Amino acid sequence: MDVTDPRGLRDVLRRHGVRPARSLGQRFLVDRAVLDAIVDAAELSPGQDVLEVGPGPGVLTAALSERARSVTAVEVDGRMVALLGDTLRGRANVTVVQADALSVDLYAAGPRPPSRIVANLPYQITTPLLERFLADSRRPPLVVVLVQLEVARRMCATPRDRRERGYLSVFTQSFAEPRIVRRVPARAFRPPPRVESAVVALRTRPRPAFAPLAQEPFLRLVSDAFRHRRKQLRSALGHEAGIDRSIATARPRCSHRSASRPSVGPRSSRSTSGSRSRAPRVFRTSEPRSRARGTGKGESHP
């Protein structure tokens, strides 16, 4: 059966009495060109072991199994697990695991550690799943995900992209080099979402970009800084750490001044003072001053 065809998908869902669950963000891919783009981006060979999260009716799973040595598909919905037994019948290299991807050890879910991760991610849990994929030292060399277009742009945003740059940008680029493979229109899904999507390939780094800094404190620092992105960095971090505002925003003072120290004019003094309070380049994500009173734009979901 061809579940990439909308009618074929409708028939198999009806036969199993299954409707897409909005609470799980289920949207099924029915576009063959997009399917091929995802599989091509994964750079599969007969020796690759793939972890797929959220296989749904098994459209992508079947395509992956034709090129990879093995596919482990993690699905939380018991209805879909039963349906997969039908759509994936006869594919001996596919293992379906019923589990919550946010709580199970994904890297131990299959018979072998994955050398690729491929996933059509539910919009509402995109960031937590990306954290589980990338922040683990067992991350594979290549991860390919289908996500909301706005999220894809954030993942790839540079420090120049002030509107899109945020925690997800720094997090993703700390562990991988992201690239948007192609945009995906809403009509490629059943049911169609309200927004466009995108296929993103993430070529992971052997060592995080922030090494040798400790991972947990660094990510907490980034999260805290972007949570209060319109504040000065010292003030934002003081707020998160529970430090008194007068202490957090206090300027350093010198107890001794050398008579031979070069004098600094008023203009230079202002410049030096300002540079001390400005956030490092990686954190410069606030919008231009003319928009300083606007509301920050957080991650949206359809």
N, C-alpha and C positions, 0 to 999 in steps of 0.2 A: 504493500500500500504506500502511496506517496502522500505523506502528511505535510509536504511543503506546498501542496495544492490546497487552497482554502476549502474546497469541497471535500477532499480526502480527509483533511483535519477535522472538519465538522462531522463527518460520518463516524470517525473513530471516537471522537469525544462523545457523540450521542450514544454510540454503542456501549460505552462504558459509563454512561450517565454522569459525565464530568463537565463542569463549567469552570472557566478560568476564575480563580479566587482573587478578588481585588486585594484582600488583606495580605496576600503573599506576593502581590505585584506581578501576577502571571500574565505575560504577553508572549504569544507564540510566534516565532519567525516563520514566515511563509514565502520568503523571497529567495529564490535559488541563487541569484547573483550575489546577494549579501552572504548567504551561506558559504558559497565558494570563496568569497573574499576572506571570511573568518578562517576557514581551513587553510587557505594559502598563506595567510599571515602567521599561522602557527608553525610553518616550516616543518611539517611532519615527515618522518621517515619510518620505515618498518621497525626501527629499534626504539622508537619513542613511546613513553608511557604517559598518558594524558589523564589529568584530573579535570572533570567537568562539574561545575556547580550549577544546579537548577536546570536539569535536562528537559523538563516539561514532557512533551509527548515523544521526545527522542529524535527529533529532526536532525539537530546538530550532532547528537551522539552517534547516529548511524553513519554520518559522513566522516566523522573522526575515526571511527572503527575501521573504515576502509583503508586508511593510510597508516595508522599507528599500530604498535604491537599490542597495546592494551588501553582500555578506557575505563576509568572508574567514575561513575556518575553518582553524585550525592544529591538526593532529592528528599525534601522534608515532607512533601504531601503524599500520604499513603495512597490516595486515589491515582496519582500519577505513577507511583511505583507499580501498581497493578496494571495500568495501561502500558507501561514500558515493557512488561512481560509479553505483551501482544506485539507492539511495534518493533521490538528488538529481538524477537524470537529467531533463534538460529545463529546469533552473533556470539560465538564462544569467547571472544576477547573482550567482552563488555561485562563489567561488574556493577550492579546497581546497589547502592547503599542508602537505606532510608535513615536519614539523620539530619539534624539542624546544622548547617554549615557554620553557624556562629558559635557553636558549642563543642562540636566534635573536633578531634585532631585530624585535620584534613590531610596532613602529610603521612598519616598512618592508616588512612581509610581504605586504601587499595592493596593489592598484592605486592606492588612495588612502589617506591617513592616516585612521584611524578617528575618527569623532565619537561613537561609543559602543563600550563593551566589555561583552560579555555572556558569562558563563562558568559552567558547572557544574564547580566546582573539585574535583579529587581532594583528599581530606582531608589526605593526608600531605605535600602541597606547597602548601597554601593560603597560608601566610605568604610564601614566596619569590615566588609568583606575584603576590600583592598588592603586594609591594615593586616588582616589575617594572612593574605597572600604574600605581602611584601616584607613585613616586619619580622618574619620568621627567617632564621639563618638557613633554613632548608629550602628557601625559595628557588624555583627552577630558573634556567637561563632566560626563558621567554614566557610571558603571560599575555594572553589576548582576551580582551573583554569587550562586550557590547554594552554601552552605557548611554545615558542621556547626553545629548550634544553639549549642553551647558557644562555638565560635569567633565566631559572630555576636554573642553577648552580650559577648564580650571586645572586639570591634571597637567596640561602642556604649557600653561601660562608662564611667561618669563617675568623678571622684575619690571620690565617696561609695561607689561599688561596690568595696569593698576586696578582695573575693574574686576578682572578674573583672578588675579593672584591672591592666594590665601593659604590656609593650612594644608589643604589637599595638594596644592602645587608643590610646596616645599617637601611635604611627606613623600609624595610620589617620586619626585626628582632626586630625593635623597637615596632611594633604593633602586631606581630604574631610569632609563631614558625613554620617555613616552613619545609615541608618534600616532597621529590620527591617520588611519588607513583609508577610511572613507566615511562619508555621511550616509545615514540611513533614514529614509522618509518614514513617516508614520504608517503609511499604507503597507509597509513590509511586515506588519504585525497583525495578529488577530487576538484580542480586539486591538484596534489602533490606539496608541497613546495620543496625548494632546500636543506632544512635542517631538522634535526630531531626535534621532539617536546617532551614535557614531561607533565605529569599530576602532579600538585603540590597541596598539601593540606596545608592550612594555618590555624592553630588553634590560634585564636586571643587572645590577652592579655586583661584582664579586665581594666588594666591601662597600658599606654605606658611604655616601659623600661626606658625612660628618665625622667619620672615623679620624682619629682615635677617641673622639668624645664618646661618653657613655650614651647608649641609645635612649633609655627611658628619660633621663633628665633633659636631653636635647629635645625630644619630641614634646615633652611637657612645656618646655620653654617656648617652642614654636606655637603650640596650642594657646598658651596664655597670652602671648604677644598678639596673635591675630584675633583673639576673643575681644580685646579692647583696642582695636586697630586705630581708633581716632584719638587715642591718648598717646602721650609721650611714652617711650618704652619703659623708662624708670617707673613712671606712675602706674602703667598697666601691670607690670610684674609685681610692684609693691601691693597692688590691689589683690592679685591672686594669692600672694604669699601671706596675706593678712598683716602686712607691715603698715604701721601708722603712716598716713599720707605725708606728714611733715618730715618724716625720716626718709621715706621713699623718694620724695622729690627734692630733698636737700642737695644743694650744690657743694662739691668738695671744697674745703678751705685749706690753705697752707698755713702752718703754725709759724714757719720761719721764712723770711724772704731774703734772698741774697742780694747784696748791694750791687754785685756785678751782673745781675740778671738783666738781659736786654728789656727795655721798656716796650710796652705793647700799647698801641694807640687804641682809641675807642672803637674804631671800625673793626680792627683785628680782634679786639676783645669780644665783641658781639659775635664775630664769625666763629671764634674758638668755642665760646660758650654754646652757640647754637649747634655746632658740630658734635659736641659731647652729648647733647640730649636727643639727637636724631637717631632713629633706628638704623641698624646695619642694613645694607642694601637688600639682603634677602627678605627683610621684614617690611620694606617700603611698599605698602600696598594701598595706602589711603588715597582717596580721590583728590583732585586738585582743590586748593583752598576755597575756590569759589563755590564748591559743593560740600564744604566741610560740615554744613548743618543738615545734609541729607541723611537718609537712613541707609545703613550698610545692607548689602544684598547677600543673603545667606543662600545655602543650597536649597533649591526648590525641587519639588517633585510633582509629577502630574496628578 
